[in-house]
Amino acid sequence: MKTAEIKELTTPELKERIDDTKTLLVRLKFNHAVSPLENPMKIKKTRRIIARMKTEFKKRELNKK
């Protein structure tokens, strides 16, 4: 997910996406522990997407105040 796509989301949608992506990350880590993933870089990409979304969410919270 690109930064431009993240900025287009509304705040509630962004919060929901963060939660969904965190759940996906937990599943990826668990599956990787049980049997190696075909592409382990997917874990790294997912972590970075979460970080981008959290950054945008925090920026919106600060602008609100």
C-alpha positions as semicolon CSV with decimal commas, in nm:
position;residue;x (nm);y (nm);z (nm)
1;M;0,000;0,000;0,000
2;K;0,146;0,330;-0,109
3;T;0,151;0,648;0,096
4;A;-0,089;0,819;-0,145
5;E;-0,341;0,537;-0,099
6;I;-0,310;0,566;0,279
7;K;-0,375;0,941;0,271
8;E;-0,698;0,887;0,073
9;L;-0,849;0,674;0,351
10;T;-1,075;0,828;0,612
11;T;-0,963;0,808;0,975
12;P;-1,202;0,524;1,073
13;E;-1,102;0,327;0,762
14;L;-0,738;0,384;0,846
15;K;-0,785;0,256;1,202
16;E;-0,964;-0,053;1,069
17;R;-0,689;-0,119;0,814
18;I;-0,423;-0,092;1,086
19;D;-0,604;-0,353;1,295
20;D;-0,654;-0,585;0,996
21;T;-0,292;-0,556;0,888
22;K;-0,168;-0,626;1,242
23;T;-0,377;-0,943;1,244
24;L;-0,229;-1,040;0,908
25;L;0,122;-0,984;1,044
26;V;0,058;-1,210;1,342
27;R;-0,071;-1,483;1,109
28;L;0,231;-1,445;0,881
29;K;0,472;-1,474;1,174
30;F;0,292;-1,778;1,309
31;N;0,286;-1,951;0,971
32;H;0,653;-1,873;0,921
33;A;0,738;-2,028;1,259
34;V;0,549;-2,347;1,175
35;S;0,674;-2,384;0,820
36;P;0,891;-2,134;0,628
37;L;0,704;-1,892;0,407
38;E;0,767;-1,894;0,036
39;N;0,852;-1,523;0,055
40;P;0,967;-1,417;0,405
41;M;1,012;-1,057;0,285
42;K;0,633;-1,032;0,304
43;I;0,669;-0,999;0,683
44;K;0,903;-0,704;0,644
45;K;0,677;-0,535;0,389
46;T;0,375;-0,580;0,614
47;R;0,559;-0,425;0,911
48;R;0,650;-0,124;0,700
49;I;0,293;-0,081;0,577
50;I;0,173;-0,081;0,939
51;A;0,434;0,183;1,023
52;R;0,321;0,404;0,734
53;M;-0,042;0,377;0,840
54;K;0,041;0,449;1,206
55;T;0,244;0,754;1,101
56;E;-0,048;0,893;0,901
57;F;-0,289;0,818;1,187
58;K;-0,064;0,997;1,438
59;K;-0,027;1,295;1,204
60;R;-0,405;1,325;1,179
61;E;-0,441;1,305;1,559
62;L;-0,187;1,585;1,605
63;N;-0,353;1,804;1,342
64;K;-0,687;1,760;1,517
65;K;-0,557;1,924;1,835
